[in-house]
Amino acid sequence: ERAREAGHPAGFIRLVNVWPFPGPAITELLADVDLVLVPELNLGQLSRELERFARCPVRCLPKIGGVAHTVDEIHTALMEQMK
């Protein structure tokens, strides 16, 4: 929402199931997307799978330790990637 308020075209998807991975649906969904930022609570497993199907850059925002990303962390990473 912060990125949109700042005039950046940003969206959000949440995968409920990751297996079997919905590859063709992801390819179609991301057809007009310039960048995917993947905040994940691991070391990048989901972003590597997304890279196989996305036709745009995929950037991982990993975090370990069991504490979820804050809105500020995600927003800052997104703004850095959009420079």
N, C-alpha and C positions, 0 to 999 in steps of 0.2 A: 504494500500500500504506500509506503514511503517513496519508493522509486516511482510509482505512478503519479503521486502527488508532485514529484519533482519533474514530471514531464517525460519520464523514461517508459518505453513500452515494456512492461514486465508482467509476467504471469506466474502461475504456480500450478504444479501438478503433484499429486500424492499417489504413489503406487501402493495399493493395498496388498496386492500379491506380486511377488517378484519371480515366482516360479510356477508354471513355466513363464519365462520372460516374454512380455507382449511386444516382441521386436517389430513386426510389421506395423502394429498400431502406433508404436513410438515413432517410427520413421515417418508415418503419415502426420501424426500430431505435431512433430517438430519441423515439418517441411518449410515453413516460413520463419523459422527461428534463427537468430544470429549467434546465440550463445546459450549454453545450459550451465548453470551453477548448481552443483550437487552438494548440499550440506549433508554429510552422513556421519553417523556415530561409529565409524570404523576407519580403516585406512584406504578406502577407495574402491571397494569391491563393486558397488553399484555403478559408480562413474565409469569404470572400465567396461562394464556390460553395455552401458548407454553409448559409449564410444563406437561400439560395433554397429549401431543402428542410426545414430544421429548423423546428419550431414552438415553439422556445424561443430565448432569447438565445444568441448565439454570440460569444464573446470571443476575439480574436486575441492571441497572445503571439509577436510577430515577433522574429526575430533574424537579423542578416546577418553575414557575415564567415566563414562556414564552420565555426564551432564550435557543436556541438550544445548544446541547453539542458541544464543540470544538473538533477538531481532537486530540489535546493533551489530553483532558479528556478521550476520548475513548481509545486512544493508551495506556495511563497509566493504565487504568482499565483492559484492555486486558492483558498487561504484568504482572500485579499483579495476575491475575487469572491463568496465565500460569506457575507461579512459582511452 
